[in-house]
Amino acid sequence: MAGIGFELQRTIQEDSYLSSVRGYLYAAVLSAGPWLLSVVALGVLGIVSAAFLSDVEVTLFAATVTHTFAVTLITTGIVQMVVTRYLADQLYLGNVKVVAPTFVAVLVLTSGLQFVVTSLLLAGTELPLGYRLPVASLYVAISGIWVSMVFLSAARDYVPIVLSFGVGYAISFAAAAGLGSRYGLAAYLAGFTAGQVVVLALLASRVLAEFELERPFSLEFLGHFRRYPALVAIGFVYNLALWIDKLVFWLGPTGVDVGSFLDVFPVYDTSFFVASLAMVPALAMFTVSIETSFYEHYRRFYEAIQLRRGYGELVAAKSGMTGSLKRSYLSLLKLQAGIALLAVTLLTPAIMRTFDVPQGYWGIFRVLAVGTSMQVFVLFTVLLLLYLDMRGSALISVCTFLVTNLAFTALTVPLGYGFYGWGFLASSFVSATVSITLLADRFRRLEYLTFVRQPM
């Protein structure tokens, strides 16, 4: 699935500093587009909306967007890993014709699922119907965007994808500010949602432009749910683990009721939402250089097995993977250490004032910035374990993240705001240690594990 990374790599390798900057910016939007642009949009809209919305209304809107990301990520996580594996298998076999019909089927099924989930969640709230309708539309649109990006990771023409996000979020900002200033909160949300629907429409059209639609839909991917149940669990558990600390704060004594189906804890939510941007440079680096470099050696290793090459060629390919991983982890460590240091020192005052977070809570952002920087190593290690088809090890890693994040966060809640965020940081550290240890052990025995797991 490193397809789009190779296209971006060609841009970055052009003999121009501007080309490199442009390539990594493209990679940032492609790897974290909805998240990255939503944080920027929420920050700017928060400033603009103060002129025509009350503090309660601004909090409800922010809670709606936060809950949208939480629920759509957790629910679409059930299908993301399985669909990714199915696409990777089909593309490896050169069966490109199934991509577009599979996309249509997955998009329709997930949209229907999200509509049902949203309707059930909203049924128990006191929100007016005029607000519920754009909420349901936003849920369906965001979940569709997550699904579309799975398919577009195998695309070649990345510029239209970036432009799709730019156009859609420009519409979100303009429509939210324009409608909200005239007609209130419901129109404000409807305007923001309209831009997300445009993003989804443009991304869907991009998938169908990249991959020819020879038949209306294909349900063949459903067989992979039975064949790879661990991937269902991995996608669901990882996304749940990423949000479980927020759920602990929402459902605990720190939760603030805003009339939605879940309470919120605005200070922690805002800090986490913004601190998560610390992962974006690493995601861009993974897309452009880490995954592509590793994939070349990875492909050589398994091709040597399929073509029955000599053992020396296997060892050489494995040595190439080992060197690539060591360089990648070292680069990630340098990058994330620099970002974390910058976030906790120079950037904290400016960011927290922009989002109107009281100074007494700035420490939460600093801790979460370090935690999300460390979380990068968990995510990438799990992905590398899946490259090696070590699904059991990947499942152990994400389950460790879920259990420790839940336990550590629950322990810190009674201790007061000075300890908020430390549960997530400690969990990220433990999970990264466990996952990297598992990867090192599995990689050391890669030849043995590869051959011994083959069906007789």
Secondary structure, 3 states (H helix, E strand, C coil): CCHHHHHHHHHHCCCCHHHHHHHHHHHHHHHHHHHHHHHHHHHHHHHHHCCCCCHHHHHHHHHHHHHHHHHHHHHHHHHHHHHHHHHHHHHHCCCHHHHHHHHHHHHHHHHHHHHHHHHHHHHCCCCCHHHHHHHHHHHHHHHHHHHHHHHHCCCCCCHHHHHHHHHHHHHHHHHHHHHHHHHCHHHHHHHHHHHHHHHHHHHHHHHHHHCCCCCCCCCHHHHHHHHCHHHHHHHHHHHHHHHHHHHHHHHCCCCECCCCCCCECHHHHHHHHHHHHHHHHHHHHHHHHHHHHHHHHHHHHHHHHHCCCCHHHHHHHHHHHHHHHHHHHHHHHHHHHHHHHHHHHHHHHHHHHHCCCCHHHHHHHHHHHHHHHHHHHHHHHHHHHHHCCCHHHHHHHHHHHHHHHHHHHHHHHHHCHHHCCHHHHHHHHHHHHHHHHHHHHHHHCHHHHHHHCCCC
